[in-house]
Amino acid sequence: QVQLAESGGGSVQAGGSLTLSCATSGYIHTNYCGAWFRQAPGKEREVVASIFSNNGRTYYASSVKGRFTISRDNARNTLYLQMNSLKPEDAAMYYCAADLESPPSDCYSGSLSRQLRPPFGYWGQGTQVTVSS
């Protein structure tokens, strides 16, 4: 059984930085799209960034491009999201996800399903990011 566990959220002032981590337990036997989503109160869950497992190709939402960096450590089975120059509008619950079903082209374009369910996809429990102005 694959499980994802986020950590690293917290409260920062605008302009500050945070690094989120997503540790994966269990074995994912295929190439997949690792992604970070976020959801603010009253808003839909949105893709922030994604990275494909076998080639490291990334996608970033326009709102975070140049400020956030997604990366992975395959040896540690961990996905990261480095967030710099944080803005109040970045405040949200952040979720990591592993999408085993979408084709690579969807990962490269950030066109990922919000309806991931095992065994085709997995979610972490979320970590809260708060940004004060």
N, C-alpha and C positions, 0 to 999 in steps of 0.2 A: 504494500500500500504506500503510495507516494503521499508525502505530507510536506507542506511548505510553511515556514515560520519566519515572519518578519521581525526585525528589531531595528532600533536606531531612531525611531521617531522622538519628538519632543517639542519644546517651545523655544523659538528663537526670535530675535528681533529682525526686522526687515534688513536685508543686506547680508544676513548671516548665512551659515552653511550647515548642512546636515548630511550624513551618509546613512542610507538605509541598507540593510542586509536582508537577504532571504535565503535561509538555509534549507536545503532539500534533503529529505530523508527518503529512503526507498530508491529503487532503481528505475530510471527512465530509459527504456531500451531502444529508443528511436530518436532521430533528430526532432527538435521541437523549438518552439518559439517561447523564449522567456520574456516576460513583460512586466512593467509596472503600470498599474491603473491608479486613479484617484477618484474619490467621490466626496464632494462637498455637500453640506445639507441642502436639500431641495434641488439638487442637480443630478444629472445622470452620471453614471460611472464612465470615465473617459480614459483612453489610452494615453499614457505619458511618454513611454519609451518602450522599445522592444529590441531584442537581439536574438538572432538565429543561432542555434547551438553549434552547427558544424562549420560555420564560416565567420561568425562574429559580426555579420552585417547588422547595422542598427537603423532604427527609425526613431525620430523625435517629433512630438507634437510641436507645432510652430510656437506655442506659448512658452515652451521651455528650451527651445533650441539655443545653444550657446551658453546655457546656464547649468543644465543637467547633463550628466554622463552616466550611461548604463554600461555595465561591464559584468563579466562573469569569471569565476575561478572554477574551472572544471575539476581540478584536483580536490577542491573543498566542496564541490557541489553547491556553490553559493553565488547568488546573483546580487549585484550592488546597484545602488542609485546614488551617485554623488550629486548633491543639490547645492549650488552656489547662488549668490545674489538673490536670496529668497525674497519673495514679495508676499504681501498679505493675501493676494488672490491664489497663492500656492497652498494655502491652508486647506487641509482635507484629510480624510482617511486614505492612506496609501495601501494598496494591495499588490502583492506579487502574484504572478500567474504563470502557469506552464501550459501552453496550448500545444497539444500533440496532434491535433487534427487539421488545423488550417494549413494551407500550402505555404511554401516559403514566400511567395509573392505577397500574401496577406501580411506576413510578418514584416516584410520590407516596407510596406505601405501603412502599417499600423491599423489595418482593417481586420481587427480581431474580434471574436465573439465575446460578448459579455455573459454568455450562457454556458460557460464551461462546466462540464460535469465529468466525473470519473467514468470510464477510464480514458476519456478523450481530452480531459483538461482538469487542472487543479488550481485552487485558490489558497492563499494564506489567509490568516485571520484578520489581518490589517494592522497598521500602526498609525497613530495619530500624529499629524504634523500641524503645529500652530505657529503662525507668524504674526507678530505684533508690529504695528506701525510706529 
